[in-house]
Amino acid sequence: MLFDKFMIEKKVCVITGGTGLLGKRHVEAVLEGRGIPVIISKTQSKLEETKRIFTDKYHLPIEIFSADITRRKELEDIKNILVEKYGHIDILINNAANNPKVEASSANMQPLHFTDFPLELWEKDIAVGLTGAFLCCQVFGAVMEKQRCGVILNISSDYGILAPDQRLYRVEGIPDEMQKIKPVTYSVVKHAIGGLTKYLATYWGDKGIRVNTLCPSGIYDHQDKTFVEKFVKNVPMGRMSLPEEYLGTILYMVSDASSFLNGATIVIDGGKSIW
Ligand SMILES: NC(=O)c1ccc[n+]([C@@H]2O[C@H](COP(=O)([O-])OP(=O)(O)OC[C@H]3O[C@@H](n4cnc5c(N)ncnc54)[C@H](O)[C@@H]3O)[C@@H](O)[C@H]2O)c1
């Protein structure tokens, strides 16, 4: 049956940043396929809350680990625990990133002129979004290599294929030097994620490991009305996405339903990038 190919029953699926806005939905996609989500995130209380919500709904095992994905040793410890307990690691979703949100006071979503962008912030953003994904591929990919099977899904963004339109973030009546801008690091990390995917998709192509990229677009999260109005003008479908609109594609991309999908980039943006 075709639908059976979407099932990932008892597959161990590591999800970084699985307590965030989109990460929680990846957890849900894995549970819909009856897989075992292994959520790695920084804050223990959020991990426990996410586990409680999904345990109540699905009554399936969920593993949680508070760790920093920029520290290889912490990832190695998680890998050892999982291999000891399950004997296999099947899926990795590299999702964690310093996601600069227009409505929040993210450290990197500030009125930072490119020429003054602090090196420290550059290094922090690259460390989480890119080095973290690289380390997870190394550590969990090593298990997949031994098994000669596995799937890696790297979460990029429409800003992994397009430049940010800074006009979206401008607020009328504020001087130029006070205007918030999408940071350079977001473009660099998200484009580089696509490079990591292509590199590994060819490196591991004949070793049973598939590696792909998903590019979600702006997710509606109660942003300011003016921002939303400006944003949707660039979207043929005339709206932002909802976090749950990625579930089906996530499950497709990590399951055998996509058994010949490798090195691909799937863009889900309501048509924004073709306009
Ligand atoms: N929200 C959007 O509109 C949107 C759009 C396109 C792409 N994306 C991408 O989707 C992914 C998730 O976005 P989101 O909006 O859910 O982000 P979020 O800020 O809500 O969640 C980020 C998660 O990453 C975790 N994290 C951060 N640093 C970490 C570290 N060093 N070690 C371990 N965990 C760490 C956080 O604890 C949190 O769980 C990101 O890669 C983002 O770039 C988001």
The ligand as an SDF file (V2000), in Angstrom:
LIG
                    3D

 44 48  0  0  0  0  0  0  0  0999 V2000
    9.5630   30.6560   11.7820 N   0  0  0  0  0  0  0  0  0  0  0  0
    9.6300   30.8970   10.4690 C   0  0  0  0  0  0  0  0  0  0  0  0
    8.8680   31.7230    9.9320 O   0  0  0  0  0  0  0  0  0  0  0  0
   10.6200   30.1320    9.6030 C   0  0  0  0  0  0  0  0  0  0  0  0
   10.5690   30.3090    8.2170 C   0  0  0  0  0  0  0  0  0  0  0  0
   11.4870   29.6230    7.4290 C   0  0  0  0  0  0  0  0  0  0  0  0
   12.4270   28.8070    8.0130 C   0  0  0  0  0  0  0  0  0  0  0  0
   12.4590   28.6530    9.3680 N   0  0  0  0  0  0  0  0  0  0  0  0
   13.4880   27.7810    9.9360 C   0  0  0  0  0  0  0  0  0  0  0  0
   12.8660   26.7630   10.6870 O   0  0  0  0  0  0  0  0  0  0  0  0
   13.7000   26.4030   11.7910 C   0  0  0  0  0  0  0  0  0  0  0  0
   12.9090   26.5320   13.0790 C   0  0  0  0  0  0  0  0  0  0  0  0
   12.4080   27.8450   13.1960 O   0  0  0  0  0  0  0  0  0  0  0  0
   11.4780   28.2730   14.4220 P   0  0  0  0  0  0  0  0  0  0  0  0
   10.7400   29.4750   13.9910 O   0  0  0  0  0  0  0  0  0  0  0  0
   10.7230   27.0900   14.9140 O   0  0  0  0  0  0  0  0  0  0  0  0
   12.5900   28.7030   15.4920 O   0  0  0  0  0  0  0  0  0  0  0  0
   12.4330   28.8730   17.0640 P   0  0  0  0  0  0  0  0  0  0  0  0
   13.2880   30.0450   17.4300 O   0  0  0  0  0  0  0  0  0  0  0  0
   10.9910   28.9010   17.4650 O   0  0  0  0  0  0  0  0  0  0  0  0
   13.0840   27.5490   17.6460 O   0  0  0  0  0  0  0  0  0  0  0  0
   14.4510   27.3340   17.6210 C   0  0  0  0  0  0  0  0  0  0  0  0
   14.7800   26.1050   18.4090 C   0  0  0  0  0  0  0  0  0  0  0  0
   16.1880   25.8440   18.3370 O   0  0  0  0  0  0  0  0  0  0  0  0
   16.6920   25.5700   19.6380 C   0  0  0  0  0  0  0  0  0  0  0  0
   18.0860   25.9400   19.7150 N   0  0  0  0  0  0  0  0  0  0  0  0
   18.6410   27.1640   19.4850 C   0  0  0  0  0  0  0  0  0  0  0  0
   19.9780   27.1050   19.6890 N   0  0  0  0  0  0  0  0  0  0  0  0
   20.2600   25.8260   20.0310 C   0  0  0  0  0  0  0  0  0  0  0  0
   21.4650   25.1550   20.3850 C   0  0  0  0  0  0  0  0  0  0  0  0
   22.6470   25.7710   20.3890 N   0  0  0  0  0  0  0  0  0  0  0  0
   21.3980   23.8300   20.7120 N   0  0  0  0  0  0  0  0  0  0  0  0
   20.2100   23.1870   20.7080 C   0  0  0  0  0  0  0  0  0  0  0  0
   19.0370   23.7680   20.3840 N   0  0  0  0  0  0  0  0  0  0  0  0
   19.0750   25.0800   20.0670 C   0  0  0  0  0  0  0  0  0  0  0  0
   15.8040   26.3740   20.5750 C   0  0  0  0  0  0  0  0  0  0  0  0
   15.8690   25.8540   21.8860 O   0  0  0  0  0  0  0  0  0  0  0  0
   14.4390   26.1950   19.9010 C   0  0  0  0  0  0  0  0  0  0  0  0
   13.8830   24.9350   20.2960 O   0  0  0  0  0  0  0  0  0  0  0  0
   14.9070   27.3370   11.7270 C   0  0  0  0  0  0  0  0  0  0  0  0
   15.9620   26.6830   11.0770 O   0  0  0  0  0  0  0  0  0  0  0  0
   14.3950   28.5050   10.9200 C   0  0  0  0  0  0  0  0  0  0  0  0
   15.4320   29.1840   10.2750 O   0  0  0  0  0  0  0  0  0  0  0  0
   11.5660   29.2910   10.1770 C   0  0  0  0  0  0  0  0  0  0  0  0
  1  2  1  0
  2  3  2  0
  2  4  1  0
  4  5  1  0
  4 44  2  0
  5  6  2  0
  6  7  1  0
  7  8  2  0
  8  9  1  0
  8 44  1  0
  9 10  1  0
  9 42  1  0
 10 11  1  0
 11 12  1  0
 11 40  1  0
 12 13  1  0
 13 14  1  0
 14 15  2  0
 14 16  1  0
 14 17  1  0
 17 18  1  0
 18 19  2  0
 18 20  1  0
 18 21  1  0
 21 22  1  0
 22 23  1  0
 23 24  1  0
 23 38  1  0
 24 25  1  0
 25 26  1  0
 25 36  1  0
 26 27  1  0
 26 35  1  0
 27 28  2  0
 28 29  1  0
 29 30  1  0
 29 35  2  0
 30 31  1  0
 30 32  2  0
 32 33  1  0
 33 34  2  0
 34 35  1  0
 36 37  1  0
 36 38  1  0
 38 39  1  0
 40 41  1  0
 40 42  1  0
 42 43  1  0
M  CHG  2   8   1  16  -1
M  END
$$$$
